[in-house]
Amino acid sequence: MVKYNHDELLTYPNAASQAPFGTVRKAWNLGACAIGATICFGSPNATREIVYVAEAFEQAHGLGMATFLWCYLRNDAFKKDGKDHHLSADLTGQANHLGVTIKADRWPTAPGS
């Protein structure tokens, strides 16, 4: 499996923003049988990430590759009244639903998802 995107945490303040590195075709040419990606649902960049990851997953499936999606919740508004709602069932359920909608074959459990 090739991880298709990643964040860059050297900037300050850190931002939940995933960027693609390489292409699905390059991963396939390297012999990968799957690609993985992360989407930071709730972040200002979530819509952009959903679009390009969905397109990458479509390309991967066309090449017979499997797809994995890490569904993270990243939004300061999910913290309210001293409580962190990033792990609430309704929010994580919605993130997983979106992952299935863009045809992720598997979504590994990750902290905050």
MOPAC internal coordinates of N, CA, C and O (Angstrom, degrees):
PM7 1SCF
backbone

  N    0.0000 0     0.00 0     0.00 0    0    0    0
  C    1.4478 1     0.00 0     0.00 0    1    0    0
  C    1.5187 1   108.53 1     0.00 0    2    1    0
  O    1.2310 1   121.10 1   -39.93 1    3    2    1
  N    1.3112 1   115.51 1   140.07 1    3    2    1
  C    1.4532 1   122.52 1   173.79 1    5    3    2
  C    1.5189 1   108.28 1  -110.46 1    6    5    3
  O    1.2310 1   120.59 1   -51.31 1    7    6    5
  N    1.3300 1   116.49 1   128.69 1    7    6    5
  C    1.4779 1   120.75 1   174.13 1    9    7    6
  C    1.5168 1   106.48 1   -77.38 1   10    9    7
  O    1.2310 1   120.99 1   -61.71 1   11   10    9
  N    1.3133 1   115.71 1   118.29 1   11   10    9
  C    1.4675 1   123.03 1  -171.26 1   13   11   10
  C    1.5249 1   113.22 1   -79.63 1   14   13   11
  O    1.2310 1   119.79 1   147.71 1   15   14   13
  N    1.3200 1   118.01 1   -32.29 1   15   14   13
  C    1.4609 1   119.96 1  -177.84 1   17   15   14
  C    1.5192 1   110.54 1  -136.87 1   18   17   15
  O    1.2310 1   121.12 1   -13.06 1   19   18   17
  N    1.3185 1   115.46 1   166.94 1   19   18   17
  C    1.4560 1   120.32 1   179.13 1   21   19   18
  C    1.5171 1   108.57 1  -162.95 1   22   21   19
  O    1.2310 1   121.11 1   -15.17 1   23   22   21
  N    1.3353 1   115.49 1   164.83 1   23   22   21
  C    1.4583 1   119.16 1   176.09 1   25   23   22
  C    1.5232 1   109.47 1   -95.99 1   26   25   23
  O    1.2310 1   121.32 1   -10.99 1   27   26   25
  N    1.3193 1   115.07 1   169.01 1   27   26   25
  C    1.4581 1   122.18 1   179.64 1   29   27   26
  C    1.5155 1   105.96 1  -123.05 1   30   29   27
  O    1.2310 1   120.48 1   -71.08 1   31   30   29
  N    1.3059 1   116.68 1   108.92 1   31   30   29
  C    1.4644 1   120.87 1  -172.14 1   33   31   30
  C    1.5255 1   113.56 1  -101.18 1   34   33   31
  O    1.2310 1   119.76 1  -158.59 1   35   34   33
  N    1.3111 1   118.07 1    21.41 1   35   34   33
  C    1.4594 1   120.45 1   179.04 1   37   35   34
  C    1.5252 1   112.50 1   -89.98 1   38   37   35
  O    1.2310 1   120.16 1   165.71 1   39   38   37
  N    1.3145 1   117.30 1   -14.29 1   39   38   37
  C    1.4590 1   120.30 1   178.09 1   41   39   38
  C    1.5208 1   109.54 1   -82.90 1   42   41   39
  O    1.2310 1   121.34 1   -22.64 1   43   42   41
  N    1.3142 1   115.04 1   157.36 1   43   42   41
  C    1.4631 1   119.59 1   177.28 1   45   43   42
  C    1.5152 1   108.44 1  -131.54 1   46   45   43
  O    1.2310 1   119.08 1   -47.89 1   47   46   45
  N    1.3018 1   119.35 1   132.11 1   47   46   45
  C    1.4619 1   124.59 1    -3.09 1   49   47   46
  C    1.5277 1   110.74 1   -74.59 1   50   49   47
  O    1.2310 1   121.14 1   -25.59 1   51   50   49
  N    1.3326 1   115.42 1   154.41 1   51   50   49
  C    1.4579 1   120.00 1   178.19 1   53   51   50
  C    1.5190 1   110.21 1   -61.63 1   54   53   51
  O    1.2310 1   120.95 1   -33.97 1   55   54   53
  N    1.3105 1   115.80 1   146.03 1   55   54   53
  C    1.4646 1   121.49 1   178.16 1   57   55   54
  C    1.5226 1   108.50 1  -127.63 1   58   57   55
  O    1.2310 1   120.73 1   -37.53 1   59   58   57
  N    1.3058 1   116.22 1   142.47 1   59   58   57
  C    1.4641 1   121.16 1   176.58 1   61   59   58
  C    1.5232 1   107.64 1   -80.32 1   62   61   59
  O    1.2310 1   121.14 1   -92.47 1   63   62   61
  N    1.3121 1   115.43 1    87.53 1   63   62   61
  C    1.4640 1   120.78 1  -176.71 1   65   63   62
  C    1.5196 1   108.77 1  -142.84 1   66   65   63
  O    1.2310 1   120.76 1   -65.25 1   67   66   65
  N    1.3165 1   116.15 1   114.75 1   67   66   65
  C    1.4528 1   122.36 1   179.51 1   69   67   66
  C    1.5239 1   109.80 1   -93.06 1   70   69   67
  O    1.2310 1   120.26 1   -39.42 1   71   70   69
  N    1.3212 1   117.12 1   140.58 1   71   70   69
  C    1.4616 1   122.13 1   177.46 1   73   71   70
  C    1.5235 1   108.90 1  -127.02 1   74   73   71
  O    1.2310 1   120.55 1   -39.51 1   75   74   73
  N    1.3426 1   116.55 1   140.49 1   75   74   73
  C    1.4674 1   118.72 1   178.26 1   77   75   74
  C    1.5270 1   110.73 1   -73.35 1   78   77   75
  O    1.2310 1   120.98 1   -35.62 1   79   78   77
  N    1.3299 1   115.74 1   144.38 1   79   78   77
  C    1.4529 1   122.79 1   175.66 1   81   79   78
  C    1.5201 1   106.74 1  -124.71 1   82   81   79
  O    1.2310 1   119.79 1   -66.63 1   83   82   81
  N    1.3076 1   118.01 1   113.37 1   83   82   81
  C    1.4525 1   120.99 1  -178.09 1   85   83   82
  C    1.5175 1   111.24 1    86.38 1   86   85   83
  O    1.2310 1   121.13 1    17.46 1   87   86   85
  N    1.3202 1   115.44 1  -162.54 1   87   86   85
  C    1.4604 1   121.69 1  -178.23 1   89   87   86
  C    1.5252 1   109.54 1  -136.70 1   90   89   87
  O    1.2310 1   121.10 1   -17.65 1   91   90   89
  N    1.2991 1   115.51 1   162.35 1   91   90   89
  C    1.4612 1   120.86 1   175.97 1   93   91   90
  C    1.5269 1   109.66 1   -62.29 1   94   93   91
  O    1.2310 1   120.61 1   138.00 1   95   94   93
  N    1.3195 1   116.43 1   -42.00 1   95   94   93
  C    1.4687 1   120.74 1  -179.14 1   97   95   94
  C    1.5275 1   110.66 1   -61.17 1   98   97   95
  O    1.2310 1   119.67 1   139.89 1   99   98   97
  N    1.3305 1   118.23 1   -40.11 1   99   98   97
  C    1.4636 1   120.38 1   178.24 1  101   99   98
  C    1.5259 1   110.83 1   -64.99 1  102  101   99
  O    1.2310 1   120.43 1   140.00 1  103  102  101
  N    1.3083 1   116.78 1   -40.00 1  103  102  101
  C    1.4665 1   120.28 1   177.23 1  105  103  102
  C    1.5254 1   109.93 1   -61.49 1  106  105  103
  O    1.2310 1   120.50 1   135.47 1  107  106  105
  N    1.3140 1   116.65 1   -44.53 1  107  106  105
  C    1.4604 1   122.05 1   179.41 1  109  107  106
  C    1.5289 1   110.20 1   -63.12 1  110  109  107
  O    1.2310 1   120.24 1   136.62 1  111  110  109
  N    1.3463 1   117.15 1   -43.38 1  111  110  109
  C    1.4668 1   121.31 1   178.92 1  113  111  110
  C    1.5303 1   111.62 1   -63.26 1  114  113  111
  O    1.2310 1   119.96 1   151.45 1  115  114  113
  N    1.3253 1   117.68 1   -28.55 1  115  114  113
  C    1.4612 1   121.68 1   177.14 1  117  115  114
  C    1.5264 1   112.19 1   -76.69 1  118  117  115
  O    1.2310 1   120.36 1   170.98 1  119  118  117
  N    1.3271 1   116.92 1    -9.02 1  119  118  117
  C    1.4548 1   121.20 1   179.37 1  121  119  118
  C    1.5203 1   114.65 1    98.99 1  122  121  119
  O    1.2310 1   120.33 1  -170.90 1  123  122  121
  N    1.3235 1   116.98 1     9.10 1  123  122  121
  C    1.4642 1   119.70 1   179.40 1  125  123  122
  C    1.5224 1   110.10 1   -66.89 1  126  125  123
  O    1.2310 1   120.80 1   -36.75 1  127  126  125
  N    1.3211 1   116.07 1   143.25 1  127  126  125
  C    1.4596 1   120.83 1   176.87 1  129  127  126
  C    1.5267 1   110.76 1  -102.84 1  130  129  127
  O    1.2310 1   120.64 1   177.04 1  131  130  129
  N    1.3527 1   116.38 1    -2.96 1  131  130  129
  C    1.4661 1   120.55 1  -179.54 1  133  131  130
  C    1.5216 1   109.51 1  -156.37 1  134  133  131
  O    1.2310 1   121.57 1   -23.01 1  135  134  133
  N    1.3545 1   114.60 1   156.99 1  135  134  133
  C    1.4538 1   120.50 1   169.18 1  137  135  134
  C    1.5234 1   107.91 1  -122.45 1  138  137  135
  O    1.2310 1   121.69 1   -29.08 1  139  138  137
  N    1.3136 1   114.36 1   150.92 1  139  138  137
  C    1.4506 1   120.51 1   175.67 1  141  139  138
  C    1.5155 1   108.83 1  -123.57 1  142  141  139
  O    1.2310 1   120.75 1   -28.39 1  143  142  141
  N    1.3309 1   116.18 1   151.61 1  143  142  141
  C    1.4599 1   121.10 1   179.19 1  145  143  142
  C    1.5190 1   109.03 1  -147.92 1  146  145  143
  O    1.2310 1   121.31 1   -19.42 1  147  146  145
  N    1.3113 1   115.09 1   160.58 1  147  146  145
  C    1.4588 1   122.71 1   176.01 1  149  147  146
  C    1.5104 1   108.63 1  -118.33 1  150  149  147
  O    1.2310 1   120.60 1   -40.69 1  151  150  149
  N    1.3222 1   116.46 1   139.31 1  151  150  149
  C    1.4658 1   121.69 1   169.46 1  153  151  150
  C    1.5189 1   107.20 1  -124.57 1  154  153  151
  O    1.2310 1   120.89 1   -48.08 1  155  154  153
  N    1.3238 1   115.90 1   131.92 1  155  154  153
  C    1.4611 1   122.13 1   176.94 1  157  155  154
  C    1.5197 1   108.50 1   -96.16 1  158  157  155
  O    1.2310 1   120.60 1   -95.79 1  159  158  157
  N    1.3339 1   116.46 1    84.21 1  159  158  157
  C    1.4593 1   121.51 1  -178.35 1  161  159  158
  C    1.5194 1   110.17 1   -63.92 1  162  161  159
  O    1.2310 1   120.98 1   -44.52 1  163  162  161
  N    1.3348 1   115.74 1   135.48 1  163  162  161
  C    1.4591 1   121.74 1  -178.70 1  165  163  162
  C    1.5068 1   113.13 1    94.46 1  166  165  163
  O    1.2310 1   119.80 1   166.15 1  167  166  165
  N    1.3272 1   117.99 1   -13.85 1  167  166  165
  C    1.4596 1   120.64 1   179.34 1  169  167  166
  C    1.5258 1   109.83 1   -79.61 1  170  169  167
  O    1.2310 1   120.05 1   -18.04 1  171  170  169
  N    1.3327 1   117.52 1   161.96 1  171  170  169
  C    1.4674 1   120.13 1   178.17 1  173  171  170
  C    1.5310 1   112.90 1   -60.12 1  174  173  171
  O    1.2310 1   120.00 1   159.32 1  175  174  173
  N    1.3263 1   117.60 1   -20.68 1  175  174  173
  C    1.4658 1   121.54 1  -178.09 1  177  175  174
  C    1.5193 1   113.92 1   -99.39 1  178  177  175
  O    1.2310 1   119.97 1  -174.41 1  179  178  177
  N    1.3175 1   117.65 1     5.59 1  179  178  177
  C    1.4623 1   121.22 1  -173.04 1  181  179  178
  C    1.5283 1   112.82 1   -59.28 1  182  181  179
  O    1.2310 1   119.56 1   136.86 1  183  182  181
  N    1.3072 1   118.44 1   -43.14 1  183  182  181
  C    1.4676 1   120.02 1  -178.15 1  185  183  182
  C    1.5215 1   110.77 1   -61.95 1  186  185  183
  O    1.2310 1   120.31 1   135.84 1  187  186  185
  N    1.3252 1   117.01 1   -44.16 1  187  186  185
  C    1.4720 1   121.02 1   177.93 1  189  187  186
  C    1.5196 1   110.03 1   -60.92 1  190  189  187
  O    1.2310 1   120.30 1   135.77 1  191  190  189
  N    1.3277 1   117.03 1   -44.23 1  191  190  189
  C    1.4577 1   120.85 1  -179.62 1  193  191  190
  C    1.5253 1   111.59 1   -64.16 1  194  193  191
  O    1.2310 1   120.23 1   137.32 1  195  194  193
  N    1.3267 1   117.17 1   -42.68 1  195  194  193
  C    1.4685 1   120.90 1   179.18 1  197  195  194
  C    1.5236 1   110.03 1   -58.62 1  198  197  195
  O    1.2310 1   120.34 1   135.34 1  199  198  197
  N    1.3171 1   116.96 1   -44.66 1  199  198  197
  C    1.4730 1   121.26 1  -176.88 1  201  199  198
  C    1.5227 1   111.13 1   -64.45 1  202  201  199
  O    1.2310 1   119.85 1   127.91 1  203  202  201
  N    1.3453 1   117.90 1   -52.09 1  203  202  201
  C    1.4631 1   117.30 1  -175.03 1  205  203  202
  C    1.5295 1   112.17 1   -73.61 1  206  205  203
  O    1.2310 1   119.55 1   150.07 1  207  206  205
  N    1.3221 1   118.47 1   -29.93 1  207  206  205
  C    1.4669 1   119.33 1   177.01 1  209  207  206
  C    1.5260 1   109.96 1   -70.78 1  210  209  207
  O    1.2310 1   119.96 1   139.70 1  211  210  209
  N    1.3252 1   117.68 1   -40.30 1  211  210  209
  C    1.4746 1   120.43 1   176.93 1  213  211  210
  C    1.5269 1   110.30 1   -60.01 1  214  213  211
  O    1.2310 1   120.33 1   137.53 1  215  214  213
  N    1.3287 1   116.98 1   -42.47 1  215  214  213
  C    1.4678 1   120.43 1   178.25 1  217  215  214
  C    1.5298 1   110.86 1   -64.54 1  218  217  215
  O    1.2310 1   120.27 1   138.73 1  219  218  217
  N    1.3348 1   117.09 1   -41.27 1  219  218  217
  C    1.4663 1   120.69 1   178.64 1  221  219  218
  C    1.5267 1   110.73 1   -64.35 1  222  221  219
  O    1.2310 1   120.40 1   138.31 1  223  222  221
  N    1.3320 1   116.84 1   -41.69 1  223  222  221
  C    1.4568 1   120.04 1   179.28 1  225  223  222
  C    1.5309 1   110.94 1   -64.14 1  226  225  223
  O    1.2310 1   120.24 1   141.76 1  227  226  225
  N    1.3120 1   117.14 1   -38.24 1  227  226  225
  C    1.4663 1   120.63 1   176.72 1  229  227  226
  C    1.5288 1   110.41 1   -61.31 1  230  229  227
  O    1.2310 1   120.46 1   135.29 1  231  230  229
  N    1.3338 1   116.72 1   -44.71 1  231  230  229
  C    1.4679 1   120.75 1   177.88 1  233  231  230
  C    1.5268 1   110.73 1   -62.90 1  234  233  231
  O    1.2310 1   120.63 1   136.21 1  235  234  233
  N    1.3219 1   116.39 1   -43.79 1  235  234  233
  C    1.4659 1   121.01 1  -179.10 1  237  235  234
  C    1.5299 1   111.02 1   -61.50 1  238  237  235
  O    1.2310 1   120.41 1   134.74 1  239  238  237
  N    1.3139 1   116.83 1   -45.26 1  239  238  237
  C    1.4600 1   119.67 1   179.23 1  241  239  238
  C    1.5291 1   110.71 1   -63.49 1  242  241  239
  O    1.2310 1   120.25 1   144.23 1  243  242  241
  N    1.3312 1   117.14 1   -35.77 1  243  242  241
  C    1.4598 1   120.98 1   176.97 1  245  243  242
  C    1.5253 1   112.54 1   -62.46 1  246  245  243
  O    1.2310 1   120.63 1   153.76 1  247  246  245
  N    1.3282 1   116.41 1   -26.24 1  247  246  245
  C    1.4627 1   121.80 1   178.12 1  249  247  246
  C    1.5224 1   112.27 1   -95.13 1  250  249  247
  O    1.2310 1   120.39 1  -176.59 1  251  250  249
  N    1.3373 1   116.86 1     3.41 1  251  250  249
  C    1.4529 1   121.20 1   179.44 1  253  251  250
  C    1.5206 1   114.07 1    81.66 1  254  253  251
  O    1.2310 1   120.36 1  -161.77 1  255  254  253
  N    1.3229 1   116.92 1    18.23 1  255  254  253
  C    1.4650 1   121.31 1  -179.19 1  257  255  254
  C    1.5223 1   110.50 1   -92.87 1  258  257  255
  O    1.2310 1   120.57 1   -29.00 1  259  258  257
  N    1.3105 1   116.52 1   151.00 1  259  258  257
  C    1.4611 1   122.28 1   173.35 1  261  259  258
  C    1.5310 1   108.88 1   -84.75 1  262  261  259
  O    1.2310 1   120.72 1   -17.71 1  263  262  261
  N    1.3387 1   116.23 1   162.29 1  263  262  261
  C    1.4629 1   120.98 1  -178.85 1  265  263  262
  C    1.5328 1   110.16 1  -131.03 1  266  265  263
  O    1.2310 1   121.15 1   -42.56 1  267  266  265
  N    1.3201 1   115.41 1   137.44 1  267  266  265
  C    1.4596 1   123.05 1   177.54 1  269  267  266
  C    1.5196 1   108.09 1  -121.65 1  270  269  267
  O    1.2310 1   120.39 1   -39.45 1  271  270  269
  N    1.3299 1   116.86 1   140.55 1  271  270  269
  C    1.4604 1   120.47 1  -179.17 1  273  271  270
  C    1.5198 1   110.47 1  -132.25 1  274  273  271
  O    1.2310 1   120.34 1   -54.08 1  275  274  273
  N    1.3192 1   116.96 1   125.92 1  275  274  273
  C    1.4537 1   122.71 1   171.10 1  277  275  274
  C    1.5192 1   106.84 1   -91.89 1  278  277  275
  O    1.2310 1   120.29 1   -63.07 1  279  278  277
  N    1.3295 1   117.04 1   116.93 1  279  278  277
  C    1.4680 1   123.40 1  -177.06 1  281  279  278
  C    1.5259 1   109.12 1  -101.22 1  282  281  279
  O    1.2310 1   120.28 1   -82.41 1  283  282  281
  N    1.3141 1   117.07 1    97.59 1  283  282  281
  C    1.4666 1   121.27 1   177.91 1  285  283  282
  C    1.5152 1   109.71 1   -99.42 1  286  285  283
  O    1.2310 1   120.46 1   -34.68 1  287  286  285
  N    1.3083 1   116.73 1   145.32 1  287  286  285
  C    1.4566 1   122.26 1   171.99 1  289  287  286
  C    1.5170 1   107.45 1  -100.36 1  290  289  287
  O    1.2310 1   120.17 1   -54.18 1  291  290  289
  N    1.3276 1   117.27 1   125.82 1  291  290  289
  C    1.4597 1   122.07 1  -178.49 1  293  291  290
  C    1.5281 1   109.83 1  -139.87 1  294  293  291
  O    1.2310 1   121.36 1   -85.11 1  295  294  293
  N    1.3250 1   115.01 1    94.89 1  295  294  293
  C    1.4603 1   119.62 1   177.86 1  297  295  294
  C    1.5217 1   107.66 1  -160.15 1  298  297  295
  O    1.2310 1   120.68 1   -59.05 1  299  298  297
  N    1.3272 1   116.31 1   120.95 1  299  298  297
  C    1.4624 1   120.03 1  -179.81 1  301  299  298
  C    1.5241 1   112.14 1   -61.18 1  302  301  299
  O    1.2310 1   119.86 1   156.83 1  303  302  301
  N    1.3391 1   117.86 1   -23.17 1  303  302  301
  C    1.4670 1   120.88 1   178.97 1  305  303  302
  C    1.5272 1   111.85 1   -67.78 1  306  305  303
  O    1.2310 1   120.17 1   164.37 1  307  306  305
  N    1.3488 1   117.27 1   -15.63 1  307  306  305
  C    1.4620 1   120.33 1   177.50 1  309  307  306
  C    1.5244 1   111.54 1   -77.07 1  310  309  307
  O    1.2310 1   120.50 1   176.71 1  311  310  309
  N    1.3199 1   116.65 1    -3.29 1  311  310  309
  C    1.4664 1   122.01 1   175.50 1  313  311  310
  C    1.5198 1   107.27 1  -107.70 1  314  313  311
  O    1.2310 1   120.77 1   -63.14 1  315  314  313
  N    1.3296 1   116.14 1   116.86 1  315  314  313
  C    1.4600 1   120.04 1  -175.35 1  317  315  314
  C    1.5244 1   109.63 1  -147.42 1  318  317  315
  O    1.2310 1   121.04 1   -40.14 1  319  318  317
  N    1.3033 1   115.61 1   139.86 1  319  318  317
  C    1.4669 1   122.12 1   177.38 1  321  319  318
  C    1.5276 1   112.28 1    53.68 1  322  321  319
  O    1.2310 1   120.85 1  -140.30 1  323  322  321
  N    1.3244 1   115.99 1    39.70 1  323  322  321
  C    1.4528 1   120.57 1   178.46 1  325  323  322
  C    1.5092 1   115.00 1    76.09 1  326  325  323
  O    1.2310 1   119.96 1  -173.92 1  327  326  325
  N    1.3191 1   117.68 1     6.08 1  327  326  325
  C    1.4632 1   121.47 1  -179.52 1  329  327  326
  C    1.5283 1   109.59 1  -114.63 1  330  329  327
  O    1.2310 1   121.33 1   -36.56 1  331  330  329
  N    1.3208 1   115.07 1   143.44 1  331  330  329
  C    1.4631 1   121.17 1   177.36 1  333  331  330
  C    1.5313 1   107.99 1  -104.14 1  334  333  331
  O    1.2310 1   120.69 1   -65.95 1  335  334  333
  N    1.3176 1   116.29 1   114.05 1  335  334  333
  C    1.4662 1   121.60 1  -175.86 1  337  335  334
  C    1.5345 1   112.70 1   -96.70 1  338  337  335
  O    1.2310 1   120.21 1  -167.28 1  339  338  337
  N    1.3367 1   117.20 1    12.72 1  339  338  337
  C    1.4577 1   119.85 1   179.60 1  341  339  338
  C    1.5305 1   112.63 1   -61.00 1  342  341  339
  O    1.2310 1   119.80 1   156.87 1  343  342  341
  N    1.3172 1   118.00 1   -23.13 1  343  342  341
  C    1.4602 1   120.90 1  -178.32 1  345  343  342
  C    1.5275 1   113.33 1  -102.92 1  346  345  343
  O    1.2310 1   120.19 1  -171.78 1  347  346  345
  N    1.3198 1   117.24 1     8.22 1  347  346  345
  C    1.4687 1   119.41 1  -177.90 1  349  347  346
  C    1.5329 1   110.33 1   -67.23 1  350  349  347
  O    1.2310 1   121.21 1   -33.51 1  351  350  349
  N    1.3152 1   115.29 1   146.49 1  351  350  349
  C    1.4647 1   121.12 1  -174.77 1  353  351  350
  C    1.5268 1   112.48 1   -62.28 1  354  353  351
  O    1.2310 1   119.65 1   142.55 1  355  354  353
  N    1.3378 1   118.28 1   -37.45 1  355  354  353
  C    1.4588 1   118.38 1  -177.66 1  357  355  354
  C    1.5238 1   111.69 1   -69.87 1  358  357  355
  O    1.2310 1   119.67 1   142.47 1  359  358  357
  N    1.3303 1   118.24 1   -37.53 1  359  358  357
  C    1.4619 1   120.42 1   179.44 1  361  359  358
  C    1.5244 1   111.76 1   -73.79 1  362  361  359
  O    1.2310 1   119.97 1   134.76 1  363  362  361
  N    1.3265 1   117.67 1   -45.24 1  363  362  361
  C    1.4584 1   119.63 1   179.13 1  365  363  362
  C    1.5280 1   110.87 1   -67.55 1  366  365  363
  O    1.2310 1   120.39 1   145.28 1  367  366  365
  N    1.3234 1   116.86 1   -34.72 1  367  366  365
  C    1.4659 1   120.53 1   175.94 1  369  367  366
  C    1.5134 1   111.93 1   -62.48 1  370  369  367
  O    1.2310 1   120.33 1   138.97 1  371  370  369
  N    1.3279 1   116.98 1   -41.03 1  371  370  369
  C    1.4668 1   120.70 1   177.96 1  373  371  370
  C    1.5250 1   110.55 1   -65.61 1  374  373  371
  O    1.2310 1   119.97 1   138.37 1  375  374  373
  N    1.3270 1   117.67 1   -41.63 1  375  374  373
  C    1.4672 1   120.50 1   178.39 1  377  375  374
  C    1.5300 1   110.18 1   -62.33 1  378  377  375
  O    1.2310 1   119.97 1   136.13 1  379  378  377
  N    1.3182 1   117.66 1   -43.87 1  379  378  377
  C    1.4643 1   120.34 1   178.31 1  381  379  378
  C    1.5193 1   111.67 1   -65.99 1  382  381  379
  O    1.2310 1   120.14 1   142.79 1  383  382  381
  N    1.3284 1   117.34 1   -37.21 1  383  382  381
  C    1.4664 1   120.57 1   176.18 1  385  383  382
  C    1.5316 1   110.40 1   -60.49 1  386  385  383
  O    1.2310 1   120.51 1   136.08 1  387  386  385
  N    1.3247 1   116.62 1   -43.92 1  387  386  385
  C    1.4670 1   119.61 1   178.24 1  389  387  386
  C    1.5251 1   110.79 1   -63.15 1  390  389  387
  O    1.2310 1   120.41 1   142.64 1  391  390  389
  N    1.3312 1   116.81 1   -37.36 1  391  390  389
  C    1.4606 1   120.13 1   177.28 1  393  391  390
  C    1.5166 1   112.08 1   -61.33 1  394  393  391
  O    1.2310 1   120.36 1   137.19 1  395  394  393
  N    1.3096 1   116.92 1   -42.81 1  395  394  393
  C    1.4615 1   121.02 1   177.52 1  397  395  394
  C    1.5246 1   110.33 1   -66.77 1  398  397  395
  O    1.2310 1   120.44 1   141.17 1  399  398  397
  N    1.3161 1   116.77 1   -38.83 1  399  398  397
  C    1.4634 1   121.18 1  -178.94 1  401  399  398
  C    1.5254 1   111.79 1   -61.18 1  402  401  399
  O    1.2310 1   120.05 1   144.39 1  403  402  401
  N    1.3332 1   117.50 1   -35.61 1  403  402  401
  C    1.4671 1   119.10 1   178.19 1  405  403  402
  C    1.5265 1   111.10 1   -90.28 1  406  405  403
  O    1.2310 1   120.77 1  -165.76 1  407  406  405
  N    1.3126 1   116.13 1    14.24 1  407  406  405
  C    1.4641 1   124.80 1   170.35 1  409  407  406
  C    1.5186 1   114.88 1    71.65 1  410  409  407
  O    1.2310 1   120.66 1  -142.15 1  411  410  409
  N    1.3225 1   116.34 1    37.85 1  411  410  409
  C    1.4626 1   119.08 1   170.14 1  413  411  410
  C    1.5265 1   107.67 1   -68.74 1  414  413  411
  O    1.2310 1   120.34 1   -46.42 1  415  414  413
  N    1.3134 1   116.96 1   133.58 1  415  414  413
  C    1.4586 1   120.11 1   178.18 1  417  415  414
  C    1.5168 1   111.58 1   -78.24 1  418  417  415
  O    1.2310 1   120.62 1   152.13 1  419  418  417
  N    1.3294 1   116.41 1   -27.87 1  419  418  417
  C    1.4547 1   121.28 1  -177.83 1  421  419  418
  C    1.5217 1   107.77 1  -152.99 1  422  421  419
  O    1.2310 1   120.58 1   -36.48 1  423  422  421
  N    1.3058 1   116.49 1   143.52 1  423  422  421
  C    1.4595 1   120.82 1   176.77 1  425  423  422
  C    1.5192 1   107.90 1  -129.41 1  426  425  423
  O    1.2310 1   120.53 1   -79.06 1  427  426  425
  N    1.3477 1   116.59 1   100.94 1  427  426  425
  C    1.4702 1   120.76 1  -179.22 1  429  427  426
  C    1.5120 1   111.40 1   -60.67 1  430  429  427
  O    1.2310 1   120.56 1   -33.28 1  431  430  429
  N    1.3053 1   116.53 1   146.72 1  431  430  429
  C    1.4571 1   121.66 1   176.23 1  433  431  430
  C    1.5246 1   107.76 1   -72.88 1  434  433  431
  O    1.2310 1   121.07 1   -49.66 1  435  434  433
  N    1.3090 1   115.57 1   130.34 1  435  434  433
  C    1.4585 1   120.93 1   179.94 1  437  435  434
  C    1.5093 1   109.51 1  -135.28 1  438  437  435
  O    1.2310 1   119.65 1   -27.48 1  439  438  437
  N    1.3263 1   118.28 1   152.52 1  439  438  437
  C    1.4648 1   120.31 1   178.08 1  441  439  438
  C    1.5281 1   110.49 1   -56.15 1  442  441  439
  O    1.2310 1   120.38 1   -46.72 1  443  442  441
  N    1.3030 1   116.89 1   133.28 1  443  442  441
  C    1.4549 1   120.61 1   179.86 1  445  443  442
  C    1.5083 1   113.96 1    81.71 1  446  445  443
  O    1.2310 1   120.25 1  -169.47 1  447  446  445
  N    1.3259 1   117.12 1    10.53 1  447  446  445
  C    1.4640 1   118.94 1   178.76 1  449  447  446
  C    1.5124 1   110.44 1  -124.01 1  450  449  447
  O    1.2310 1   120.10 1   180.00 1  451  450  449

